[in-house]
Amino acid sequence: MPQMNLLQAVNHALDCAMAVDDDVLVFGEDVGHFGGVFRATSQLQVKYGRHRCFNTPLTEQGIVGFANGLAAFGMKPIAEIQFADYIFPAFDQLVNETAKFRYRSGNQFNVGGLTVRTPYGGGIAGGLYHSQSPEAYFTHTPGLKVVVPSNPYQAKGLLLAAIREPDPVIFFEPKRLYRASTGEVPSADYTLALEQAHVIREGHDLTLLAWGAQVEIIEQAAVTAAAQGIACEVIDLCTLLPWDVETVVRSVQKTGRLVINHEAPLTGGFAGEIAATIQEQCFLSLEAPIQRVCGLDTPFPLCHEKAYMPDAEKTWAAILHCMNY
């Protein structure tokens, strides 16, 4: 089984999807011969032609609006937003058109073939406009699915599943891991279930939950905890909308404690939704208040990026707080 980094896995998924379905189109800013700012679409235009992989004008609203139109006529557009920070000009299209198309028609027509790919998150010294994690905005929007892979194997399998999913999907890619995360990825075409969280480490003392780039962080914290005799159960949520409530509930009923880590700011972050659901369903099992380890309630800072990031040390402090409560 070949080794790939996360960026190569994304590229391979796009290649697989385009190879088996002529209705799959890839487009966005600089995605053609240039291969995109991160080279995620490298060689796709050479292989499949300019009519299937092509550049668009620098207009995110136009990119998603165009994608909605294509999807409405049965095509399977994969639209790239160059950075998740720039998805906001397309917010109206995504929330008021993409998410509502099927509902407003009584399922007579839809844009379910649409996938929007976009790199998110900090850790690359990108400053205010190239570091944000805007996933929570879209989890408040029925009609969309929101997916965030954490490693190369997931990136390929979840992206292929998203492309073939009958509902529109926003696929957030952790750009900090593009070249930093490597692993075995099958050459063959495969998909992973979009709505399934994964328990990647068993434990009985405390549940650690994250998605995307932060899964690596909570794994580091779990190793630190294990050295102190604390057995953490580590869960990668993978899909935020809809999220796998059952797997998280089952874990927290076993451990009695939950620490949630995400890179987005604390207030209004998706950890709040998870915490509310878990306290409703696991109240009598909880041994300590649910802890959220998140980004700060400030714009993403450049010079203080390390202080902003919810790292393994902050996660370890939250674990100690839960265990000593």
Secondary structure, 3 states (H helix, E strand, C coil): CCEEEHHHHHHHHHHHHHHHCCCEEEEECCCCCCCCCCCCCCCHHHHHCCCCEEECCCCHHHHHHHHHHHHHCCCEEEEECCCHHHHHHHHHHHHHHHCCHHHHCCCCCCCCCCEEEEEECCCCCCCCCCCCCCHHHHHCCCCCEEECCCCHHHHHHHHHHHHHCCCCEEEEEEHHHCCCCEEECCCCCCCCCCCCCEEEECCCCEEEEECCCHHHHHHHHHHHHHHCCCCEEEEECCEEECCCHHHHHHHHHHHCCEEEEEEEECCCCHHHHHHHHHHHHHHHHCCCCCEEEEECCCCCCCCCHHHHCCCHHHHHHHHHHHHCC
